Amino acid sequence: MLLDIRDNVEKTDLGDKPYIANAVIAPYETAGWRTKVDGVPGQVPPVDQISALIGKLGISNDDHVIIVPWGTDSSDFGTATRVYWTFKYLGDDNVSILDGGWRQYDAAGGARAVAPASPAPVTFVAHVQPQLRATTQDVQQALKDGTPLVDARPTAQYEGKVKSPADRVAGTLPGAKSLPNSELYSAKYARFAKPETIAALAQKVGLKSGEKNIEFCNTGHLATVDWFAFHEILGDKNATMYDGSMSEWTRDPSHPVQ
């Protein structure tokens, strides 16, 4: 099943057939993929809520889901990796991302439609995989035992020169290494990085094969790009993603920020 998560499709100049033929649509920003929990933005919704959303899209546990973003840049690709991570977190491994998204689909002459598909609701059953979602407590432990922390944000945010509105203060997690998500996706060619490139980048930030590590950003969006590269492409099953990221971490003034 094709899952179109592009935002604002109806506001683009794509003519009378802006949709992907036979695809269900659930825009990343408005469908309910993320929500505010205890004042922290961008969190995965309660399990029953997110499972209901998936079921309403006609997606069951038996369906192979192919997620399609716009494919414009790494941040946009992050919408796909975030939704992908959500399916994985819910225990559904039957999911893929269309590399290049809509850009590659349309360039290849993919079939278009006037309107998205209207599937009948089904039941989606979650089997939560908690090891994929790092918590603040996990980060606190990582600071104690030296577990690598990887900052997926732009370099200026990592260096504290620019602050996201989601964060209380500028800076990064103490001792974190920087691997900007933009290094993992070619905006020019609409392609994700090759395994050998990812391996070189992982080595650059000091990650060892199979070593536990935690990826983070501001709200758990860009971090999934790095997580996808490590966990899914390189096969490092000890990689995890801090959902709350800096927005949650910096809420508590007692938490150290570098």
Phi, psi and omega in degrees: 000133177274128180245107183271112182252016180296139176270150172056038179301320184289347181262003182264164180265070182247017177077201185273001178228074183273354185259161176276129182303131176067014179264147171270149183242135178211083185309137185304315187280335189240347186283336181112022179292333180222159181207170177272129180233121181053039177083356180262122183283159171074020182277157173294133181295165173309147187304317181294326181289312182289328177293322179295320178300313181296317179298322179294338178278000180082016183262120177254176179293345181269351184276140171271118184259130175246113184274133182236110173267187176292320181087021185283313182205186185292326178294318176294319177299333177296335175295322180287317180293329178292315178294320177302311178302322180299314177299316180296318179299327179276004175087016180256109181268355184272061187217145180219168174239135176283108181298126182093346175054215181300323182303313180286322180300312183289323179296331180274003179080029179301145183295138179251168179216158178289326183218156178288166178292155179236080184285157175282138179300146177226181178258127175247126182252122181274145173229082190304136177249084187300337182293345180275348185240107178282145179249173176301322178297322178296320179293319178300319178292322179298323179294332180279319186259000175083015176302129182301137177243129185241120181270116184269000184284168175302152183304321182298325177285319178302319182278358178079013180278336179227141180240135173287144176299340181284342184259147179287320180224164178277160177126188183225177176289139182305128177080001182293149174261152182258125171222086181305134181302333182296340179283353184254000182215134179268109177293331180291314185256357180055055181220143176280156182299149178283156181308320182293327176292316179297317180299321179293320179292321178297318178295324181298324180265009173084019180277135177262148182302127177080000182283140177297137178207159182233125176263143180212166176211232176260315184225021179076028178255294180296332180298331181289339176294312178294317179301316180301318180297314183284308188286317187264320182276313179275345178078023178277094186284002175261004176281140179221170187230128180278101185300315182287329178048209188294334179296321178280316184300316186280354177295330180263111182300342180280346179284130182290142177228132180266000000 
